[in-house]
Amino acid sequence: MANLTTEYMGLKLKNPIIVGASSLTANLQTIREIENSGASALVAKSLFEEQIQLERYQDELVRESVNERHAEMITVFPEMKDIGPNEHLYWLKKTKEIVKIPVIGSLNAVTKEIWFDYAQRMAETGIDGLELNFYSVPKDFSISGASIEEEQIQILKELTSKLTIPISVKLSSNYTNPLHVIKEMSKTGIAGLVIFNRFFQPDINIDTLQHSFPFNLSRPQDNRTTLRYTGLLSQEINTNICSSGGIFNASDVIKMILAGADAVQIVSVLYRHGISHINKILSDLEAWMDKKGFDSISDFQASMNRKNSKDPWAYTRAQYAKLLMKPHLLKKDPQDI
Ligand SMILES: Cc1cc2nc3c(=O)[nH]c(=O)nc-3n(C[C@H](O)[C@H](O)[C@H](O)COP(=O)(O)O)c2cc1C
């Protein structure tokens, strides 16, 4: 029987399947189900700066000043429970008591003060690691990408020097050069990188002429950007990589590991097929490893990243140009039909 153990953020995991931050990890019953279905770890639902600010300042004026972002966040993660930071910290402690698998906290802050204060408070709840969620939707035309990146790297440097628990960063793929910024981040002492987050995008209802915010879960085809960057990054950085976004079945997990992932995070598939789907992914992964004669994850991990692949151009622009010039090489994907 294949050995599925892996290591992520310095944590020894019994397999590579982690359940990502979502409402599924903010509910007593579902976190029990997550553990019983075989997940190796879970990331608790994020604590957002807006929750903290709202509790801190009850007066109406301050409410107004944070309302815009608060409203944005509620639409970004529609099922976000509007609880305060103290309840959130209590919830983290409770989660640690309820499950035996590692629990990773998740913080989504904006201001430096909140990053430092709450990262520390969350660490004190006994969680096994902390995932930092850099969420920056550009809306200010005057701020350069470089200055946002520099600020994020500074926050990481300070947090890794202050906290004693392992820290990971969950990133957007929307950097001009994700390879550069991720490499710089990996030098700050972080223990894990989650590539990539998926943000809810607004829509417009043309009948009511109102904005709408669909509960848009990932689709299987969505994992290809993640696969590309996993394959490009894993040859170059020493920080553990957790691939995420549109991972639906064992084949997706296997591809990510072949490209160099240490673990994966899943969310949408569990909303679509139920939490017990974790069992199926694990048994299919094990069956594939047995069939291929792989005894452990390390037997095939990163064997198809850019450096180790027989086709090192697969992840690059050269491949893109080749395929567009020779479209007969493009294969139809049954999922696209
Ligand atoms: C309902 C829902 C709630 C989510 N809440 C959070 C959250 O609180 N914090 C966070 O970092 N990501 C959150 N996410 C994003 C997921 O953790 C994950 O990064 C994203 O959905 C991509 O993985 P997937 O394709 O497997 O869904 C949420 C996603 C969904 C669908």
PDBQT file of the ligand as one rigid body, heavy atoms in Angstrom, charges set to zero:
ROOT
HETATM    1  C1  LIG A 401     -17.695  29.703  -0.028  1.00  0.00    +0.000 C 
HETATM    2  C2  LIG A 401     -16.219  30.008  -0.033  1.00  0.00    +0.000 A 
HETATM    3  C3  LIG A 401     -15.664  30.669   1.048  1.00  0.00    +0.000 A 
HETATM    4  C4  LIG A 401     -14.307  30.968   1.055  1.00  0.00    +0.000 A 
HETATM    5  N1  LIG A 401     -13.764  31.597   2.137  1.00  0.00    +0.000 NA
HETATM    6  C5  LIG A 401     -12.424  31.869   2.150  1.00  0.00    +0.000 A 
HETATM    7  C6  LIG A 401     -11.820  32.483   3.272  1.00  0.00    +0.000 A 
HETATM    8  O1  LIG A 401     -12.443  32.781   4.288  1.00  0.00    +0.000 OA
HETATM    9  N2  LIG A 401     -10.499  32.735   3.204  1.00  0.00    +0.000 N 
HETATM   10  C7  LIG A 401      -9.737  32.407   2.120  1.00  0.00    +0.000 A 
HETATM   11  O2  LIG A 401      -8.516  32.645   2.138  1.00  0.00    +0.000 OA
HETATM   12  N3  LIG A 401     -10.270  31.792   1.062  1.00  0.00    +0.000 NA
HETATM   13  C8  LIG A 401     -11.593  31.527   1.040  1.00  0.00    +0.000 A 
HETATM   14  N4  LIG A 401     -12.126  30.911  -0.053  1.00  0.00    +0.000 N 
HETATM   15  C9  LIG A 401     -11.238  30.519  -1.173  1.00  0.00    +0.000 C 
HETATM   16  C10 LIG A 401     -10.813  29.055  -1.026  1.00  0.00    +0.000 C 
HETATM   17  O3  LIG A 401     -10.105  28.827   0.184  1.00  0.00    +0.000 OA
HETATM   18  C11 LIG A 401      -9.912  28.597  -2.192  1.00  0.00    +0.000 C 
HETATM   19  O4  LIG A 401      -8.704  29.316  -2.170  1.00  0.00    +0.000 OA
HETATM   20  C12 LIG A 401     -10.531  28.819  -3.546  1.00  0.00    +0.000 C 
HETATM   21  O5  LIG A 401     -11.924  28.531  -3.535  1.00  0.00    +0.000 OA
HETATM   22  C13 LIG A 401      -9.823  27.971  -4.612  1.00  0.00    +0.000 C 
HETATM   23  O6  LIG A 401      -9.921  26.596  -4.351  1.00  0.00    +0.000 OA
HETATM   24  P1  LIG A 401     -11.040  25.700  -5.095  1.00  0.00    +0.000 P 
HETATM   25  O7  LIG A 401     -10.862  25.913  -6.543  1.00  0.00    +0.000 OA
HETATM   26  O8  LIG A 401     -10.768  24.295  -4.663  1.00  0.00    +0.000 OA
HETATM   27  O9  LIG A 401     -12.351  26.197  -4.631  1.00  0.00    +0.000 OA
HETATM   28  C14 LIG A 401     -13.484  30.602  -0.062  1.00  0.00    +0.000 A 
HETATM   29  C15 LIG A 401     -14.052  29.916  -1.145  1.00  0.00    +0.000 A 
HETATM   30  C16 LIG A 401     -15.401  29.624  -1.147  1.00  0.00    +0.000 A 
HETATM   31  C17 LIG A 401     -15.967  28.893  -2.320  1.00  0.00    +0.000 C 
ENDROOT
TORSDOF 0
